[in-house]
Each structure stands twice: as structure tokens, then as C-alpha cells.
Amino acid sequence: MTEQDTPIADMSFEEALRALEDVVRRLESGDVPLDESIDLYERGEALRKACQARLDAAQARIEKIVQGADGKPAGTEPFDAGSPA
């Protein structure tokens, strides 16, 4: 199974980013037929959304780091995406 065939949900962030870079490279080359370009664009948009969601989740986890009395990180709190900030 190639990266192009792999379901996006099964990809790591790094795999999805590499696949997105490949899509961009292929689209920028101008050598792809129109129908394939449209398919590539759709896959690229899905990859972009998946990467952004993973980055947002990572940022939220980082923001949940608990600081100790000395101001240094003392641990983390679980991030609950469903709860209001």
C-alpha cells in the first residue's frame, strides 16, 4: 500500500505531512492531467486538515502543562477537547 492509498486516519503526522508535500510537488509540476489534479487537490485538503487537527491537539496538550510553585513544568493535565476552556 502506498502513501497515496493509505487512509489518512491511519497515518502518523509525519507520514501525512510527507504525503501532503508530495501532493503539492505533483500539483506544482503541472504535469498532472486535470481529473487527477482535482483528486490530488481533494486528498491534499484532507491531509492538510488532518495535519492541522494533530497540531491543534498537540498545542492543546502543551498548554495543559501544569507549572509547579517554582514556575517549572511539574506535569501535565489531560486535555478534554469537549470541555470549554
C-alpha positions, 0 to 999 in steps of 0.5 A, spaced: 500 500 500 502 506 498 502 513 501 497 515 496 492 509 498 493 509 505 487 512 509 489 518 512 486 516 519 491 511 519 497 515 518 502 518 523 503 526 522 509 525 519 507 520 514 501 525 512 505 531 512 510 527 507 504 525 503 501 532 503 508 535 500 508 530 495 501 532 493 503 539 492 510 537 488 505 533 483 500 539 483 506 544 482 509 540 476 503 541 472 504 535 469 498 532 472 492 531 467 486 535 470 481 529 473 487 527 477 489 534 479 482 535 482 483 528 486 490 530 488 487 537 490 481 533 494 486 528 498 491 534 499 485 538 503 484 532 507 491 531 509 492 538 510 486 538 515 488 532 518 495 535 519 492 541 522 487 537 527 494 533 530 497 540 531 491 543 534 491 537 539 498 537 540 498 545 542 492 543 546 496 538 550 502 543 551 498 548 554 495 543 559 502 543 562 501 544 569 507 549 572 509 547 579 510 553 585 517 554 582 514 556 575 517 549 572 513 544 568 511 539 574 506 535 569 501 535 565 493 535 565 489 531 560 486 535 555 478 534 554 477 537 547 469 537 549 470 541 555 470 549 554 476 552 556 
